[in-house]
Amino acid sequence: MGVRSPINSCEQVELLTKVIAEPILLPSTADGNAMLAKKAPDLLPGTLDLLILRALVREPMHGYGIAQFLKSVSRNVLEVGESSLYPALQRLLLEGYVRAEWGTSDNNRRARYYTLTAAGRKQLFAEREEFERIVVAIRLVLDFA
């Protein structure tokens, strides 16, 4: 049995953003000053699978829909590119955590829809427990006085 996190999902996203996002310098502006911006955060290893499985709890989705869901729910912090998303979906498919079937998207295009399997629900629970344990550990380190 894992340790339950005392923080909610929104706080977890904010924590990960603070821990992972680093400021980067963009090309200078017309006045010669560099612009400071935040790059999209790198996900902790294994986190993408957890996020995909969580996205599929509500309903079957195609890849673009999953990416948009993650971006929307994370308030534009998590932007998952195709080069990361589709290999992760293929891996989850091969592991039996999702199944896929072809369908028609809202804009009448052919799309592959992914559905969470029973094994995927079990894996989601296990991965979420482990993720929450890690978040608590990170919080303890960051809050250490």
N, C-alpha and C positions, 0 to 999 in steps of 0.2 A: 504494500500500500504506500503510495507516494505522499509527499508533504503537500498539502493544499496551499496555494498561494494566497496571501492576504490581500493581493492587489487584483484589480479587475483587468479585463482584456484591453480596454483603452489605455490604462496605465502601463500595461506591458508593452504596447506599441510605442507609447511615449518613451518608456525606458530604453527600449531597443534603439529608438531614433537617437536619443542622447548618447548612448554607448557607442553606436556604430557610425553615425553620420559625422563626417569630418568636413570642416570648411575647406573649400578649394578656391583658388584664385582664377577668375575668368580673365580673358583678354582685357586690356585696359580700355577705359572710356576715352572720349575725345579729349578730356582735360589731362590725360596721362595717369589718372589714378586707377588702380586695379579694383575690380568689383569683387566683393565677397559673396559667395553663394554656398548653398549646401548641395552636395552631390547626393544622388539616390543612395540610400544605405545598402551595404552588402548584407545579405541575410546570413545568420549563423548557419553552419553546416546542418543539414537535415530539416531546417525550418520550412523550406519551400514545400516539401512533401506534407508537412503538418498543415500548412495554410491551404494547400489544394484539397486535402481531405476535408478540412473544415468547410471550405466553400461548397463542397458537394453534398453536405448534410441536408440542405434545404431542398435541392432539386437537381436533376441532371443539367449539366452545362457543357457548352463547347469551349474550346481553349480560349478564344477571345473573350467569352463571357466570364470565364474564371479570372483572367487578367484584369478585366474591368471591375469585377466584384472586389478583388483584393485592393485595387487602387482606390475605389470608392469608399470602402469600409475603413481603410487606413488613412483617409483624408489626404489622398494623393502622395503619401509617403512611400508606399510600396508599389513600385512599377516593375512588373515582371515581364521581361522580354521573351520573345519566342524562342531564342537560343537557350533559355533556361527552362521555360515552361514545358515545351513539347518533349524534351528528353525526360523530364520528371514525370510527365503523364505516361510516357511509354514505360518507364521503370515501374510505376504504380500499377499499370496494366499487366505487365509481366509477373509482378508479385501477387496479383490477384486481389489487390485492394480497390481497384476500379474495374468496371467493364465499359466497353465502348460500342456504340452503334451509330450508323450513319442516319442523319435526319436532315430536315430543312430548317434553316435559321429564320429569324424574324424577317430578314430582308430577302427571303426566297433563294438563299444559296445553300449548297450542300455543305454540311458541317458534321463533324464527328462529335457526338454527345457522350460525355462521361458520367457514369453513375457509380455511387459509392456502394461497395458490396458489404456483406456482413463482416468479412475479414477486414475490410477497410475501416469499418466502424470500430472494431476491436483495436486495430492499429492506431487509429486516431486517439482513442482513449489513452493508450499506452504512451504515445508520443506527446500528448498534451500533458500528461502527468510528469514526464521527464523534462519537458520544456519549462513547466512551472517551477520545478525543482531548481533548474538552472537560473531562472529569473530571480528566484528568492536568493540564491547564492550570489548572483551579481549585485543585487540590491544590498546585501550584507556587506560586500566589499566596498561598494560605492558610499555607503552610509557610515563606514568605519571611521571613528573619530580619533 
